[in-house]
């Protein structure tokens, strides 16, 4: 597929001189002089290369970053028409996660379960992998959440069996019930979420696998005073 010069192209932040994306949602490699063919990983995605490393990116996130600017802390990219393959910049916007969920409910795309839910970022094959990572104790819930582009709360629901119960694989593993111990980067993120004012202490606690009281103590400066 050739590059269409009748539309606007911009450099992808962090990949300047290597990859561009168009307002229509195409990604072009300046290294191979061709438009990349996307594949579906929950959303249309491409693999970009830099410094000998490969990283998968959702195309809508790349387009938003290039045309809408850096994503503000606490916001997510929303497909206005709910069609996740429509990555034209005019169909993308930054909104809060809460607004994103409300939008999904309003247009009726959160009624299904598992990978049949068109809003889900996960597919059935992801769930055993997540369970194995949890059981390994090598990664925090927050780290696993970032690997899959979902919230800490979503990982907690999988761990406790409140979601994706119908998916086999990893169910026999000991996922543990040890209380989650917060790390500095998680506390920083909690403070950012608190500043947004979109979630209650209880909701934030669920996201990070800690108690409502733990979030209250962070919010009131009773703990983690040295972390800004």
Secondary structure by P-SEA (a helix, b strand, c coil): ccccccbbbbccccccccccccccbbbbbccccbbbbbbbcccbbbbbbcccbbbbbcaaaaaaaaccccccccbbbbcccccccccccccbbbbcaaaaaaaaaaaccccccccccccccccaaaaaaaaaaaaaccccaaaaaaaacccaaaaaaaaacccccccccccccccccccccccaaaaaaaaaaaaaccccaaaaaaaacccaaaaaaaaacccccccc
